[in-house]
């Protein structure tokens, strides 16, 4: 994943949506209790075996990002993630605001999986550069 940026979805801007910005590009959905959300845009890297386009977002490194930052995908933005589009859009959610604060640290960075060998076994490791 490269060219990772914050993305402010239109739904966050609508007063009737129930989203309230709690800090820079992190929102709380009022009617759901302690649910915080934020969205990112990014490009995948085919050379690193990531998806071909936005309609095919690769499971990795996404799954490892979700595990490391204790969050989950709460919106796929199907209207934006179309075949042929290089830029992908996802909404991430957590009940812990700090999880999303930590996730924001990948903005502007290069994130990918790299095979690492330890004791004769090969493991995929999440790299954030």
C-alpha positions in Angstrom: 0.0 0.0 0.0 1.3 3.4 -0.9 0.0 6.9 -1.2 -2.0 6.5 2.0 -4.1 9.5 2.8 -6.8 10.6 5.1 -10.2 10.6 3.3 -13.2 12.5 4.6 -16.3 10.8 3.3 -19.3 12.8 2.3 -21.4 11.0 4.9 -19.3 12.6 7.7 -20.2 16.1 6.5 -24.0 15.6 6.6 -25.5 17.0 9.8 -28.3 14.4 9.9 -25.8 11.5 9.6 -25.0 11.4 13.3 -21.2 11.6 12.8 -19.4 14.1 15.0 -15.7 14.9 14.4 -13.8 14.2 17.7 -10.4 15.1 16.3 -8.6 15.4 13.0 -10.6 13.2 10.5 -11.7 10.8 13.3 -15.5 10.7 13.8 -17.8 9.2 16.4 -21.2 7.7 15.4 -23.4 9.0 18.2 -26.2 6.5 18.1 -23.9 3.5 18.3 -22.2 4.3 21.6 -18.4 4.3 21.6 -17.8 3.7 17.9 -15.1 5.7 16.3 -14.4 5.7 12.5 -12.0 7.2 10.0 -11.4 6.6 6.4 -8.2 6.2 4.3 -7.5 6.2 0.6 -4.5 4.3 -0.8 -3.1 2.6 -3.8 -2.2 -1.1 -4.0 1.0 -2.5 -5.4 0.6 -5.3 -7.9 4.4 -5.9 -7.8 3.8 -6.9 -4.1 0.9 -9.2 -4.9 -1.7 -6.7 -3.8 -5.0 -6.2 -5.8 -5.1 -5.2 -9.4 -7.5 -2.2 -8.8 -9.9 -0.8 -6.2 -12.6 -3.4 -7.0 -10.1 -6.1 -5.7 -8.6 -4.9 -2.4 -6.1 -7.5 -1.3 -6.5 -9.3 2.0 -2.8 -8.6 2.7 -1.4 -6.4 4.1 -4.9 -5.2 5.1 -5.6 -8.0 7.5 -2.2 -7.4 9.2 -3.0 -3.7 9.5 -6.4 -4.5 11.1 -4.7 -6.9 13.6 -1.8 -4.5 14.5 -4.1 -1.5 15.0 -7.1 -3.4 16.6 -9.7 -2.1 14.2 -12.0 -3.5 11.5 -13.5 -2.3 8.2 -16.9 -0.7 8.7 -17.5 0.6 5.1 -16.1 -0.5 1.8 -17.4 2.6 -0.3 -18.6 0.4 -3.1 -19.5 3.5 -5.2 -15.8 4.6 -5.1 -14.0 1.2 -5.3 -14.7 0.6 -8.9 -12.9 -1.7 -11.4 -10.1 0.2 -13.1 -9.7 2.8 -10.3 -6.2 2.8 -8.8 -7.3 4.5 -5.5 -9.0 2.4 -2.9 -11.2 3.8 -0.1 -12.0 2.1 3.2 -13.5 3.1 6.5 -11.9 1.7 9.7 -13.6 1.5 13.0 -12.8 0.8 16.6 -14.4 1.3 20.0 -11.1 2.7 21.2 -10.1 6.1 20.0 -6.4 5.4 20.5 -6.6 2.5 18.0 -7.5 5.0 15.3 -5.0 7.6 16.4 -2.3 4.9 16.1 -3.7 3.8 12.7 -3.3 7.4 11.4 0.4 7.0 11.8 0.5 5.0 8.5 -0.7 8.1 6.5 2.0 9.0 4.1 4.0 5.8 4.7 4.7 2.7 2.7 3.0 -0.4 4.1 3.5 -3.9 2.9 4.1 -7.6 3.8 7.6 -9.1 3.6 8.6 -12.7 4.0 11.0 -13.1 6.9 12.8 -16.4 7.6 13.3 -17.4 11.2 14.6 -20.8 12.4 14.0 -22.3 9.0 10.4 -21.1 8.8 9.0 -18.3 6.6 6.7 -15.7 8.1 4.9 -12.7 6.6 5.8 -9.6 8.5 4.0 -6.2 8.3 6.5 -3.5 7.3 5.6 0.2 7.8 8.3 2.5 6.3 
